[in-house]
Amino acid sequence: MEQSINWALIAPILIVQLILLVLALVDWMKQENTRGPRLLWLFIILFVNILGPILYFLFGKKE
């Protein structure tokens, strides 16, 4: 039995993930200081899927 992928459910999640990733990376590049090591936040943004950019905006970005 072949399973088909329901793109109507997956596409919005992928689009939101891509937008969050791009926004977080752009903001990370502009920020001189972050809460914690800058390089660590880069890895979190890149490798922790949807939660990485959200965590960066909530906890990593200095006001």
N, CA, C and O atoms as CSV, one atom per row, in Angstrom:
chain,resi,resn,atom,element,x,y,z
A,1,MET,N,N,0.848,-1.177,0.000
A,1,MET,CA,C,0.000,0.000,0.000
A,1,MET,C,C,0.898,1.247,0.000
A,1,MET,O,O,1.772,1.399,0.853
A,2,GLU,N,N,0.670,2.098,-0.939
A,2,GLU,CA,C,1.474,3.302,-1.075
A,2,GLU,C,C,0.794,4.469,-0.357
A,2,GLU,O,O,-0.390,4.737,-0.560
A,3,GLN,N,N,1.561,5.150,0.477
A,3,GLN,CA,C,1.044,6.312,1.207
A,3,GLN,C,C,1.333,7.575,0.399
A,3,GLN,O,O,2.457,7.776,-0.061
A,4,SER,N,N,0.345,8.404,0.230
A,4,SER,CA,C,0.580,9.681,-0.430
A,4,SER,C,C,0.729,10.761,0.637
A,4,SER,O,O,0.108,10.699,1.698
A,5,ILE,N,N,1.545,11.727,0.340
A,5,ILE,CA,C,1.796,12.818,1.271
A,5,ILE,C,C,0.728,13.883,1.084
A,5,ILE,O,O,0.452,14.315,-0.035
A,6,ASN,N,N,0.137,14.297,2.183
A,6,ASN,CA,C,-0.874,15.348,2.136
A,6,ASN,C,C,-0.174,16.707,2.229
A,6,ASN,O,O,0.065,17.220,3.322
A,7,TRP,N,N,0.150,17.278,1.073
A,7,TRP,CA,C,0.900,18.528,1.025
A,7,TRP,C,C,0.105,19.707,1.557
A,7,TRP,O,O,0.691,20.717,1.946
A,8,ALA,N,N,-1.198,19.603,1.583
A,8,ALA,CA,C,-2.014,20.698,2.125
A,8,ALA,C,C,-1.749,20.890,3.609
A,8,ALA,O,O,-1.917,21.994,4.128
A,9,LEU,N,N,-1.345,19.851,4.287
A,9,LEU,CA,C,-1.017,19.963,5.710
A,9,LEU,C,C,0.452,20.290,5.946
A,9,LEU,O,O,0.785,21.017,6.882
A,10,ILE,N,N,1.319,19.762,5.113
A,10,ILE,CA,C,2.754,19.913,5.325
A,10,ILE,C,C,3.288,21.232,4.783
A,10,ILE,O,O,4.175,21.821,5.401
A,11,ALA,N,N,2.788,21.711,3.667
A,11,ALA,CA,C,3.314,22.921,3.030
A,11,ALA,C,C,3.268,24.145,3.946
A,11,ALA,O,O,4.269,24.858,4.016
A,12,PRO,N,N,2.170,24.432,4.653
A,12,PRO,CA,C,2.175,25.615,5.529
A,12,PRO,C,C,3.221,25.519,6.643
A,12,PRO,O,O,3.827,26.526,7.010
A,13,ILE,N,N,3.435,24.323,7.179
A,13,ILE,CA,C,4.440,24.154,8.227
A,13,ILE,C,C,5.837,24.419,7.666
A,13,ILE,O,O,6.655,25.068,8.319
A,14,LEU,N,N,6.109,23.925,6.474
A,14,LEU,CA,C,7.410,24.156,5.848
A,14,LEU,C,C,7.632,25.627,5.534
A,14,LEU,O,O,8.741,26.136,5.696
A,15,ILE,N,N,6.592,26.310,5.088
A,15,ILE,CA,C,6.699,27.734,4.769
A,15,ILE,C,C,6.957,28.547,6.031
A,15,ILE,O,O,7.801,29.443,6.033
A,16,VAL,N,N,6.229,28.237,7.110
A,16,VAL,CA,C,6.438,28.941,8.382
A,16,VAL,C,C,7.856,28.689,8.889
A,16,VAL,O,O,8.515,29.612,9.368
A,17,GLN,N,N,8.325,27.455,8.788
A,17,GLN,CA,C,9.678,27.127,9.230
A,17,GLN,C,C,10.710,27.915,8.436
A,17,GLN,O,O,11.655,28.450,9.016
A,18,LEU,N,N,10.546,27.995,7.131
A,18,LEU,CA,C,11.490,28.727,6.289
A,18,LEU,C,C,11.481,30.214,6.617
A,18,LEU,O,O,12.542,30.833,6.702
A,19,ILE,N,N,10.312,30.790,6.801
A,19,ILE,CA,C,10.219,32.216,7.137
A,19,ILE,C,C,10.879,32.497,8.480
A,19,ILE,O,O,11.645,33.452,8.607
A,20,LEU,N,N,10.587,31.668,9.486
A,20,LEU,CA,C,11.210,31.844,10.800
A,20,LEU,C,C,12.728,31.711,10.717
A,20,LEU,O,O,13.457,32.480,11.344
A,21,LEU,N,N,13.197,30.748,9.954
A,21,LEU,CA,C,14.632,30.542,9.798
A,21,LEU,C,C,15.301,31.761,9.177
A,21,LEU,O,O,16.327,32.225,9.675
A,22,VAL,N,N,14.738,32.277,8.111
A,22,VAL,CA,C,15.322,33.434,7.429
A,22,VAL,C,C,15.295,34.665,8.334
A,22,VAL,O,O,16.290,35.382,8.436
A,23,LEU,N,N,14.159,34.913,8.992
A,23,LEU,CA,C,14.072,36.072,9.888
A,23,LEU,C,C,15.059,35.971,11.043
A,23,LEU,O,O,15.699,36.961,11.397
A,24,ALA,N,N,15.189,34.801,11.625
A,24,ALA,CA,C,16.115,34.620,12.740
A,24,ALA,C,C,17.562,34.787,12.285
A,24,ALA,O,O,18.365,35.396,12.993
A,25,LEU,N,N,17.901,34.258,11.122
A,25,LEU,CA,C,19.275,34.405,10.629
A,25,LEU,C,C,19.614,35.858,10.310
A,25,LEU,O,O,20.708,36.326,10.622
A,26,VAL,N,N,18.686,36.561,9.695
A,26,VAL,CA,C,18.920,37.975,9.384
A,26,VAL,C,C,19.087,38.773,10.678
A,26,VAL,O,O,19.994,39.599,10.783
A,27,ASP,N,N,18.224,38.534,11.658
A,27,ASP,CA,C,18.326,39.235,12.918
A,27,ASP,C,C,19.614,38.857,13.644
A,27,ASP,O,O,20.267,39.721,14.230
A,28,TRP,N,N,19.987,37.578,13.613
A,28,TRP,CA,C,21.224,37.121,14.258
A,28,TRP,C,C,22.435,37.820,13.653
A,28,TRP,O,O,23.361,38.187,14.377
A,29,MET,N,N,22.443,38.008,12.331
A,29,MET,CA,C,23.579,38.673,11.679
A,29,MET,C,C,23.660,40.140,12.069
A,29,MET,O,O,24.759,40.690,12.151
A,30,LYS,N,N,22.530,40.787,12.312
A,30,LYS,CA,C,22.507,42.204,12.667
A,30,LYS,C,C,22.861,42.437,14.134
A,30,LYS,O,O,23.384,43.496,14.482
A,31,GLN,N,N,22.582,41.459,14.997
A,31,GLN,CA,C,22.821,41.615,16.430
A,31,GLN,C,C,24.311,41.482,16.740
A,31,GLN,O,O,24.966,40.537,16.300
A,32,GLU,N,N,24.837,42.440,17.504
A,32,GLU,CA,C,26.225,42.339,17.940
A,32,GLU,C,C,26.321,41.489,19.195
A,32,GLU,O,O,27.283,40.740,19.368
A,33,ASN,N,N,25.325,41.599,20.078
A,33,ASN,CA,C,25.327,40.862,21.340
A,33,ASN,C,C,24.062,40.032,21.446
A,33,ASN,O,O,22.978,40.465,21.057
A,34,THR,N,N,24.222,38.842,21.975
A,34,THR,CA,C,23.079,37.992,22.262
A,34,THR,C,C,23.206,37.504,23.697
A,34,THR,O,O,24.263,37.634,24.315
A,35,ARG,N,N,22.139,36.950,24.216
A,35,ARG,CA,C,22.212,36.336,25.538
A,35,ARG,C,C,22.858,34.972,25.358
A,35,ARG,O,O,22.218,34.036,24.879
A,36,GLY,N,N,24.090,34.859,25.730
A,36,GLY,CA,C,24.835,33.623,25.517
A,36,GLY,C,C,25.715,33.756,24.284
A,36,GLY,O,O,25.698,34.784,23.607
A,37,PRO,N,N,26.479,32.719,23.997
A,37,PRO,CA,C,27.405,32.756,22.846
A,37,PRO,C,C,26.658,32.877,21.517
A,37,PRO,O,O,25.693,32.159,21.258
A,38,ARG,N,N,27.132,33.802,20.687
A,38,ARG,CA,C,26.505,34.023,19.376
A,38,ARG,C,C,26.539,32.765,18.517
A,38,ARG,O,O,25.548,32.422,17.872
A,39,LEU,N,N,27.668,32.086,18.509
A,39,LEU,CA,C,27.814,30.899,17.668
A,39,LEU,C,C,26.851,29.796,18.100
A,39,LEU,O,O,26.306,29.084,17.256
A,40,LEU,N,N,26.641,29.652,19.386
A,40,LEU,CA,C,25.686,28.662,19.882
A,40,LEU,C,C,24.285,28.978,19.371
A,40,LEU,O,O,23.557,28.064,18.983
A,41,TRP,N,N,23.891,30.251,19.363
A,41,TRP,CA,C,22.564,30.624,18.853
A,41,TRP,C,C,22.441,30.333,17.361
A,41,TRP,O,O,21.367,29.964,16.884
A,42,LEU,N,N,23.529,30.496,16.631
A,42,LEU,CA,C,23.492,30.153,15.201
A,42,LEU,C,C,23.177,28.675,15.014
A,42,LEU,O,O,22.338,28.321,14.186
A,43,PHE,N,N,23.844,27.806,15.779
A,43,PHE,CA,C,23.581,26.372,15.663
A,43,PHE,C,C,22.164,26.027,16.096
A,43,PHE,O,O,21.526,25.163,15.494
A,44,ILE,N,N,21.667,26.688,17.126
A,44,ILE,CA,C,20.291,26.437,17.570
A,44,ILE,C,C,19.303,26.845,16.477
A,44,ILE,O,O,18.361,26.109,16.182
A,45,ILE,N,N,19.518,28.007,15.883
A,45,ILE,CA,C,18.631,28.485,14.809
A,45,ILE,C,C,18.644,27.509,13.635
A,45,ILE,O,O,17.591,27.195,13.079
A,46,LEU,N,N,19.812,27.035,13.261
A,46,LEU,CA,C,19.931,26.188,12.071
A,46,LEU,C,C,19.472,24.753,12.279
A,46,LEU,O,O,18.888,24.156,11.375
A,47,PHE,N,N,19.728,24.194,13.453
A,47,PHE,CA,C,19.553,22.752,13.611
A,47,PHE,C,C,18.384,22.324,14.491
A,47,PHE,O,O,18.122,21.126,14.603
A,48,VAL,N,N,17.682,23.247,15.112
A,48,VAL,CA,C,16.548,22.870,15.966
A,48,VAL,C,C,15.254,23.274,15.265
A,48,VAL,O,O,14.425,23.981,15.838
A,49,ASN,N,N,15.089,22.836,14.062
A,49,ASN,CA,C,13.898,23.044,13.232
A,49,ASN,C,C,13.067,24.269,13.603
A,49,ASN,O,O,13.619,25.365,13.703
A,50,ILE,N,N,11.787,24.122,13.806
A,50,ILE,CA,C,10.909,25.267,14.048
A,50,ILE,C,C,11.209,25.912,15.398
A,50,ILE,O,O,11.122,27.134,15.523
A,51,LEU,N,N,11.555,25.130,16.395
A,51,LEU,CA,C,11.770,25.679,17.734
A,51,LEU,C,C,13.024,26.536,17.847
A,51,LEU,O,O,13.058,27.449,18.672
A,52,GLY,N,N,14.054,26.277,17.050
A,52,GLY,CA,C,15.302,27.043,17.130
A,52,GLY,C,C,15.108,28.539,16.945
A,52,GLY,O,O,15.505,29.318,17.812
A,53,PRO,N,N,14.505,28.961,15.833
A,53,PRO,CA,C,14.265,30.396,15.659
A,53,PRO,C,C,13.342,30.992,16.725
A,53,PRO,O,O,13.542,32.130,17.151
A,54,ILE,N,N,12.336,30.230,17.155
A,54,ILE,CA,C,11.432,30.734,18.190
A,54,ILE,C,C,12.188,30.927,19.496
A,54,ILE,O,O,12.021,31.947,20.164
A,55,LEU,N,N,13.025,29.950,19.868
A,55,LEU,CA,C,13.834,30.081,21.076
A,55,LEU,C,C,14.772,31.282,20.987
A,55,LEU,O,O,14.969,31.990,21.975
A,56,TYR,N,N,15.353,31.515,19.807
A,56,TYR,CA,C,16.234,32.669,19.619
A,56,TYR,C,C,15.487,33.968,19.872
A,56,TYR,O,O,15.974,34.837,20.595
A,57,PHE,N,N,14.304,34.104,19.280
A,57,PHE,CA,C,13.539,35.343,19.454
A,57,PHE,C,C,13.073,35.521,20.892
A,57,PHE,O,O,12.995,36.652,21.372
A,58,LEU,N,N,12.762,34.437,21.589
A,58,LEU,CA,C,12.286,34.538,22.974
A,58,LEU,C,C,13.416,34.753,23.978
A,58,LEU,O,O,13.274,35.555,24.901
A,59,PHE,N,N,14.544,34.044,23.811
A,59,PHE,CA,C,15.562,34.034,24.841
A,59,PHE,C,C,16.930,34.564,24.394
A,59,PHE,O,O,17.678,35.072,25.230
A,60,GLY,N,N,17.273,34.466,23.142
A,60,GLY,CA,C,18.633,34.789,22.705
A,60,GLY,C,C,18.840,36.244,22.328
A,60,GLY,O,O,19.934,36.784,22.492
A,61,LYS,N,N,17.818,36.863,21.835
A,61,LYS,CA,C,17.930,38.228,21.336
A,61,LYS,C,C,17.937,39.215,22.503
A,61,LYS,O,O,17.056,39.195,23.363
A,62,LYS,N,N,18.958,40.081,22.507
A,62,LYS,CA,C,18.990,41.138,23.526
A,62,LYS,C,C,18.145,42.292,23.039
A,62,LYS,O,O,18.119,42.595,21.846
A,63,GLU,N,N,17.472,42.920,23.937
A,63,GLU,CA,C,16.584,44.048,23.593
A,63,GLU,C,C,17.381,45.256,23.196
A,63,GLU,O,O,16.807,46.296,22.874
